[in-house]
Structures are given as C-alpha cells and as structure tokens.
C-alpha cells in the first residue's frame, strides 16, 4: 500500500525542513508539501521528527564468545527496531581451519527468518591461509565488503602484524575495508597474569590489565601498517583521548582512516567496574570503560570529525549464568554489554539536548556516515527520492527512564539502568512496512532481509 507521511519535520545529515513523504513499493518516491495520492494510507507525523532509519555498524548478535553465546536475533532485532535502528551490520567469525564463507553461512542461518530488521555481515578473519586470501573476492561479490581483524584476545582471535598486512593488501585489491580491534594482546596477556598472581581477580582489574596505552599503541601500529599497504582502515570502539589523538594525526596526514566510538564510552566511567558483589562484572567490555577525561575527549572527537560513527557494539550477555562465569577470575567474564535499543535516545538526550551535537550531526553519526562507510548509501542512511523507505518518526519530547524491566533486549540487566531520556521513536518503517507503532513492535520476525553492500572503494568519493 502507498503511504504518505505528513506534517513532520525531515532531518537528514545535511538538511532540516518540513515536508511530506510518499512511499511506494518500499521506496521514497516523492518529497514535497501537501502531497496527495488517491488510495494512500496517511500517517500523521505532527510534532515529530522524520529521521532515516538508524544503522548500527557494530553488533554481535547470537554470537559465541568465552564459552557462551550472546542474546539472539529474535529479541535483539526487535529491540533495535523499537530503538529506531532498521539495519545492523553484524560480526560473523571465520571458524578456525574453515573458510570465510563457512562463518558467513553460519551467521546467515541464524539471522534468516529471525530478524525484525535488515542486516548485513562483516567477516572476522581468524585464520588467513593462502586459500582464504583467494576467497576475499568471492565474499565481496556476495555483498560482504568488510573484514575484521583482532589485535587482542591472544590464543583465540588475535592475529599477528604480518597477517594484518596481508589482510589489508588483499582487501585493498578488491575495494574492501578492514576493520580492526586495537589493543596489544601480548601486553594484555602479561598484565592479566600479573593481576591473577597478585590475587587481583575482581572486575575492576579487567580495566587495570587493559590500560589506555595498550589501545593507543595498537591504534598507532594498525594505522602504520595500513599506511605501508596504502589501504583504508576502520578502527572500532575507540575508548579514549590518546587513541583518538593518533587517529586525528593520521587524518591530518590525509590517510583514509575512519573510526567509531560507542554509547558506553560516552556515558559510563571506570567506576562502574568497582561496584561491589560482582556487580562490576556487568560493565566488563573491551576496551574497558575509562575515566571522565576520556569521555570529554570522545565528545570532542565526534564534534570535530575525528570519529565518524557511533556503533552500539551490542554484545549482550546475561548477568546470571554468563557474566558470572568470571566471578573468581575477571579473565573469564564474557566481554560486552547492551545498547542496541538505547543508542538513538541516549545520543539525543545526552548529545543533542546538552548542546554537544546538532540533530543533523546525530543523524550523520548514527545513520548516514555508517551507510556510506559500510557501502549502504544512498539506498540507506538518508531520506531522498529513490532511497529505501526506512523511516523513524521521533517524538522529541517523550520522556522515559531506561530499565531492564521495560527494555526489549533479552537480558536480565541493563548497562544504562536509571538513565533518564528525552526523545524516543514512536513509529518505525522498514522499506515502507510499519514495524513499530506507538513504541510497540508490530512487525514480524523475518521482515528483515540480508542486504548486499557495495565495496568500500566504490563509495569512497561519497565519504570524502
């Protein structure tokens, strides 16, 4: 059915204006004032902002880690939809000794028929053999033009510098983009052993064993290797001042370096890890939460363009039975937290309303820039004639308090428990189909489709 969304204010990364939208066959087909169309369903957006669907370029849904598995698509995709996110790009992992496509196929099987929103995948490279390098052109043709490597998690996911070089070189030849988790895994391993030897087993020592310096060093090293190769690089979950400074310096040299941070690094401090009765375990993520000075630096880095995006890094484990695996040894706490549902409301409340971001900048960070870097633009990430009708109606005055009891994420706790927010999605459309109405999910699992993405090289000009 044709739809007309009327009487709202459209906010894109570059423009703010009042207009109506005509939607047909899943696309925006006309934008104008006082649109009329016989037989069209009229959606009244009076008093609301009309935003493009948010894109979360960093999620770990139904993903194995540390001997357990994160929350599933059937809950997390619904939570994302209610939070205004219409597309995620999730991290699949290459099984050791297997092919890249083996990991991609496994993740596709989990998501297909179980996702409320559209989805794509990155592939995490864990075993870069010669035959795997030859597979990279195939996965790019399959619409998966992003690979991820880990400089941390020694004896599990961590790769060495030579493997990073070879991954960057192979990806560059195909116009693909490498994403990197920047922490010095060798040093972390050493520092963790020292903590355990000193009987320092509480969650706080997770942060002690991963000081900002191990992230800063790895960030500099990753950028240096990318510069030698002449390849672009995307640095995930930047947590503080010094790594951001390294990225800023690389950009000043004209290097194609891109980076994100996450809501928890903007709003939570290392003090959360000090909570008693193992409550600090709820906040264990990597890199760890930092001191307030790093939060201030990250907001500045978003403002000046050092960081392009804000991904949730949603990697959701329950406290009972999962986080508790590390009760006697912080190294065994599954790393990660939630955020897929709250990203938009938190950034509106603590970014826009506090004067740190404009509405346009918020849309850029949460939708448009991720769409461009991830090869989804202009079909997604903006509101324009011809774009997918992924639309969020946002009530800027709706007040809520975040609570696990009202959250739709499949968890027994919430990292942002008690945060008061102002502004929330009320209605969400996925390719023209309404999947959220008045804050409630009305779509179906399976509405989401796998989205083939364009290689980074093809959209580089749109990013610049």
C-alpha positions in Angstrom: 0.0 0.0 0.0 1.1 3.5 -0.8 1.8 5.7 2.3 2.1 9.4 2.8 3.8 10.6 6.0 2.5 14.1 6.6 3.1 17.1 8.8 6.5 16.2 10.2 10.0 17.7 10.0 12.5 15.8 8.0 16.0 15.7 9.5 18.9 14.4 7.4 22.6 14.8 8.0 22.6 18.0 5.9 19.1 19.4 6.0 16.1 20.1 8.2 12.8 21.0 6.6 9.1 20.4 6.8 7.7 18.2 4.0 5.6 15.1 3.3 6.9 11.7 2.1 5.2 9.5 -0.5 6.2 5.9 -0.1 5.5 3.2 -2.7 7.0 -0.3 -3.2 9.4 0.1 -0.3 10.9 3.3 -1.6 10.6 7.1 -1.1 9.1 8.2 -4.4 8.2 11.8 -3.7 9.0 14.5 -1.2 7.0 17.7 -1.1 4.4 19.9 0.6 0.8 18.9 0.9 1.2 15.7 -1.0 -2.0 13.9 -2.0 -2.3 10.4 -3.5 -5.6 8.5 -4.1 -5.8 5.4 -2.0 -2.7 6.1 0.0 -2.6 5.5 3.7 -1.9 8.7 5.6 0.4 8.7 8.6 0.2 11.9 10.7 3.6 13.0 12.0 2.5 16.2 13.6 5.0 17.3 16.2 7.5 14.6 15.2 10.9 14.5 13.5 11.2 12.3 10.5 14.6 10.6 10.5 16.2 8.0 8.3 16.4 4.6 9.9 19.4 4.3 12.1 22.2 2.0 11.0 24.3 0.1 13.6 27.5 -0.9 12.0 28.8 -2.8 15.1 26.7 -5.6 16.6 27.4 -9.2 17.9 24.0 -10.9 17.9 23.7 -14.7 18.7 27.5 -14.8 18.7 29.7 -17.3 20.6 32.3 -15.8 23.0 34.1 -17.1 26.0 32.3 -20.4 26.2 28.8 -18.9 25.9 26.6 -17.1 23.3 25.1 -13.6 23.2 21.4 -12.8 23.1 19.5 -14.0 19.9 18.2 -12.3 16.8 14.6 -12.8 17.9 14.9 -10.4 20.8 17.8 -8.1 19.8 16.4 -7.3 16.4 13.1 -6.3 17.9 14.8 -4.2 20.5 16.8 -2.5 17.7 13.6 -1.7 15.8 11.9 -0.2 18.8 15.0 1.9 19.3 14.8 3.2 15.7 17.5 1.0 14.1 16.4 -0.5 10.8 19.7 -2.1 9.7 22.6 -3.7 11.5 25.9 -5.0 10.2 26.8 -7.9 12.5 30.1 -9.6 13.0 30.4 -13.1 11.7 33.5 -15.1 12.6 35.6 -17.4 10.4 35.8 -20.8 12.3 39.5 -21.8 12.8 40.6 -24.1 10.0 37.5 -23.2 7.9 36.7 -20.8 5.1 35.3 -17.2 5.4 32.1 -18.4 3.8 31.7 -21.0 6.4 31.4 -18.3 9.0 29.1 -16.1 6.8 26.8 -19.1 6.1 26.6 -19.9 9.8 25.6 -16.3 10.7 23.1 -16.1 7.8 21.4 -19.3 9.0 20.9 -17.7 12.5 19.5 -14.4 11.2 17.3 -15.6 8.3 13.7 -15.7 9.3 14.6 -14.4 12.8 15.4 -10.8 12.2 12.9 -7.9 12.5 15.2 -5.6 10.6 17.6 -5.6 7.7 21.1 -7.0 8.2 24.5 -7.4 6.7 27.7 -9.0 7.9 31.3 -8.3 8.4 33.6 -11.3 8.5 36.1 -11.7 11.3 39.4 -13.1 9.9 40.9 -15.6 12.4 42.9 -17.9 10.1 44.4 -16.2 7.0 45.7 -19.0 4.9 46.6 -18.6 1.2 43.3 -20.2 0.2 41.4 -17.8 2.5 43.1 -14.8 0.8 41.8 -16.1 -2.5 38.3 -16.2 -1.1 38.2 -12.5 -0.4 37.0 -11.6 -3.9 34.1 -14.1 -3.5 32.8 -12.6 -0.3 33.0 -9.1 -1.7 30.9 -10.2 -4.7 28.5 -11.8 -2.1 27.9 -8.3 -0.7 30.2 -8.6 2.3 33.0 -6.0 1.6 34.2 -5.6 5.2 36.6 -7.8 7.1 37.6 -7.5 10.8 40.9 -8.4 12.5 41.7 -8.6 16.2 44.9 -7.3 17.8 43.7 -8.6 21.1 42.4 -11.9 22.6 45.7 -13.8 22.5 45.4 -17.6 21.8 41.9 -17.1 20.4 41.1 -14.3 17.9 44.3 -12.4 17.9 46.4 -12.1 14.6 49.9 -11.0 14.2 51.2 -8.0 12.2 52.1 -10.0 9.1 48.6 -11.3 8.9 47.2 -7.8 9.3 49.4 -6.6 6.5 48.3 -9.5 4.2 44.6 -8.9 5.1 44.9 -5.2 4.3 46.7 -5.9 1.0 44.2 -8.5 -0.1 41.2 -6.3 0.9 42.6 -3.3 -0.9 42.8 -5.2 -4.2 39.1 -5.8 -4.0 38.0 -2.4 -2.8 37.1 -3.9 0.6 37.5 -2.3 4.0 39.4 -3.8 7.0 38.1 -3.1 10.5 40.3 -3.5 13.5 40.1 -4.1 17.2 43.1 -2.1 18.5 44.6 -3.5 21.7 48.0 -5.0 22.3 47.1 -8.6 23.1 50.5 -9.7 24.2 50.8 -6.9 26.8 47.2 -7.6 28.0 48.0 -11.2 28.4 51.1 -10.4 30.5 49.3 -7.8 32.6 46.4 -10.2 33.2 48.7 -12.9 34.5 50.3 -10.4 36.9 46.9 -9.4 38.3 46.0 -13.0 38.9 49.3 -13.7 40.5 48.6 -10.8 42.9 45.1 -12.2 43.7 43.5 -9.3 41.8 40.5 -11.1 40.4 37.7 -8.6 40.7 36.1 -7.0 37.5 38.0 -3.7 38.1 41.2 -5.5 37.2 39.9 -6.1 33.7 40.5 -2.3 33.3 43.8 -2.4 35.1 45.1 -5.0 32.7 43.9 -3.1 29.7 45.2 0.5 30.2 44.7 3.1 27.6 48.3 2.7 26.5 47.7 -0.8 25.1 44.9 0.6 22.9 47.0 3.7 21.9 50.0 1.6 20.8 47.9 -0.8 18.8 46.0 2.0 17.1 49.3 3.6 16.0 50.6 0.2 14.9 47.4 -0.6 12.9 47.5 2.8 11.2 51.2 2.4 10.4 50.6 -1.0 8.7 47.7 0.4 6.8 49.8 3.3 5.6 52.6 1.0 4.4 50.0 -1.0 2.4 48.2 2.1 1.2 44.9 0.8 2.4 41.9 2.4 4.2 41.2 1.3 7.8 38.2 1.5 10.1 39.0 1.4 13.9 36.2 0.1 16.1 35.2 1.2 19.6 37.7 4.0 20.3 37.6 4.4 24.1 39.6 7.5 24.9 41.8 10.5 24.4 45.1 9.1 23.3 43.8 6.7 20.6 41.6 9.5 19.3 44.7 11.7 19.1 46.5 9.1 17.0 43.5 8.9 14.6 43.3 12.7 14.4 47.0 12.9 13.5 46.5 10.2 10.8 43.6 12.2 9.3 45.7 15.3 9.3 48.2 13.4 7.1 45.4 12.7 4.7 45.2 9.0 5.4 41.9 7.2 4.8 41.4 6.3 8.4 37.8 6.0 9.8 36.7 5.3 13.4 33.8 4.9 15.7 33.0 5.0 19.4 30.1 3.6 21.4 27.5 5.0 23.8 29.0 3.3 26.8 32.3 5.1 26.3 30.4 8.4 26.1 28.3 7.9 29.2 29.8 5.3 31.6 33.1 5.5 33.6 35.5 3.1 35.0 33.8 3.5 38.4 31.1 1.1 37.2 33.7 -1.7 37.4 34.3 -1.0 41.1 30.7 -1.9 42.1 30.5 -4.5 44.9 29.1 -8.0 44.9 30.5 -8.6 41.4 28.0 -6.0 40.0 31.0 -4.5 38.2 31.1 -7.6 36.0 28.0 -6.2 34.2 30.3 -3.5 32.7 33.2 -5.6 31.5 33.8 -4.8 27.9 36.9 -4.4 25.7 38.4 -1.9 25.6 37.3 -1.2 29.1 35.4 1.9 30.4 37.7 4.8 31.1 37.9 7.9 33.3 35.8 11.1 32.7 38.6 12.9 30.8 38.3 10.3 28.1 34.6 10.8 27.8 35.1 14.5 27.3 37.7 13.8 24.7 35.4 11.5 22.7 32.6 14.0 22.6 35.1 16.5 21.1 36.3 13.9 18.6 32.8 13.4 17.4 32.3 17.1 17.1 35.4 17.7 15.0 35.1 14.7 12.8 37.9 12.6 14.2 35.3 9.9 14.7 32.7 9.1 12.0 30.2 7.0 13.7 28.7 5.7 17.0 28.1 1.9 16.9 26.5 0.1 19.8 29.0 -2.8 20.0 26.0 -4.6 21.2 27.3 -7.9 22.7 24.7 -8.8 25.2 25.2 -11.4 27.9 23.0 -12.1 30.9 24.5 -11.5 34.4 23.2 -14.8 35.8 24.9 -17.8 34.3 27.0 -15.8 31.8 28.8 -12.8 33.3 29.1 -14.9 36.5 31.4 -17.3 34.7 34.2 -14.9 35.7 33.2 -14.5 39.3 36.5 -15.9 40.6 38.6 -14.7 37.7 37.9 -11.5 35.7 39.5 -13.0 32.6 36.6 -15.4 32.3 33.9 -12.7 32.3 32.3 -12.6 28.8 33.2 -9.2 27.3 30.4 -7.0 26.2 27.3 -5.1 27.0 24.0 -3.9 25.6 23.0 -0.7 23.7 21.2 -1.7 20.5 17.8 -0.3 21.8 19.0 2.8 23.5 21.6 4.3 21.1 19.3 6.9 19.5 17.5 8.0 22.7 20.8 8.3 24.6 22.5 10.3 21.9 19.5 12.7 21.6 19.3 13.2 25.3 23.0 13.5 26.2 24.3 14.7 22.9 21.7 16.9 21.2 19.9 18.3 24.2 23.2 19.1 26.0 24.4 21.0 23.0 27.2 18.6 22.1 25.7 17.6 18.8 23.1 19.1 16.4 20.2 16.9 15.2 21.9 16.8 11.8 25.2 15.6 13.3 23.3 12.9 15.3 21.8 11.6 12.1 25.2 11.7 10.4 26.8 9.7 13.2 24.1 7.1 13.7 22.8 6.7 10.1 24.4 8.5 7.2 28.1 8.0 7.9 27.7 4.3 8.7 25.7 3.9 5.5 28.5 5.5 3.5 31.4 3.6 5.1 29.6 0.3 5.1 28.5 0.5 1.4 24.8 1.0 2.0 24.4 4.6 0.8 22.3 6.1 -0.8 19.7 3.3 -0.5 20.0 3.6 3.3 21.2 6.3 5.6 19.2 9.2 4.2 15.8 10.4 3.2 15.8 11.0 -0.6 13.8 10.1 -3.6 14.8 6.5 -4.5 16.1 5.6 -1.1 14.7 2.8 0.9 11.7 3.9 3.0 13.4 3.1 6.3 11.8 5.9 8.3 11.7 6.7 12.0 9.1 9.1 13.5 10.7 10.6 16.6 8.9 12.4 19.4 11.5 14.8 20.7 9.5 15.4 23.9 8.8 11.8 25.0 10.4 11.2 28.4 11.4 7.7 29.7 13.7 6.1 32.2 15.8 3.2 31.0 15.1 0.0 32.9 15.7 -3.7 32.4 12.0 -4.3 33.2 10.9 -2.2 30.2 13.8 -3.0 27.9 13.1 -5.3 24.9 16.6 -6.7 24.9 16.8 -10.3 26.0 18.8 -9.6 29.2 18.5 -9.7 33.0 20.1 -6.3 33.4 20.8 -3.1 31.5 24.1 -1.2 31.5 22.1 2.1 31.3 19.7 1.3 34.1 18.2 4.5 35.5 19.3 6.8 32.7 16.6 9.4 32.1 16.0 10.1 28.4 14.0 12.7 26.4 13.0 11.9 22.9 12.1 8.5 21.5 11.0 6.7 18.3 7.3 6.2 18.2 6.8 4.7 14.7 9.3 2.8 12.5 9.0 1.8 8.9 11.2 -0.8 7.2 11.1 -0.5 3.4 7.7 1.1 3.8 6.2 -1.5 6.1 5.4 -0.3 9.6 7.2 -2.4 12.2 6.8 -0.2 15.2 3.6 1.7 16.1 3.4 3.9 19.2 6.5 2.4 20.6 5.3 -1.2 20.2 6.7 -3.8 17.8 4.0 -4.7 15.2 6.2 -6.3 12.6 7.2 -9.9 12.2 10.4 -11.8 12.7 11.6 -12.4 9.2 10.7 -8.9 8.0 14.4 -8.2 7.9 16.4 -9.2 4.8 20.1 -9.8 4.1 21.4 -6.6 2.4 24.2 -6.9 -0.1 26.6 -4.0 0.4 28.9 -2.2 -2.1 32.7 -2.4 -1.8 34.2 0.5 0.1 36.2 1.5 -3.0 33.0 2.3 -4.9 31.7 4.7 -2.2 35.0 6.3 -1.2 34.1 9.6 -3.0 30.7 9.8 -1.2 32.6 9.5 2.1 35.1 12.2 1.3 
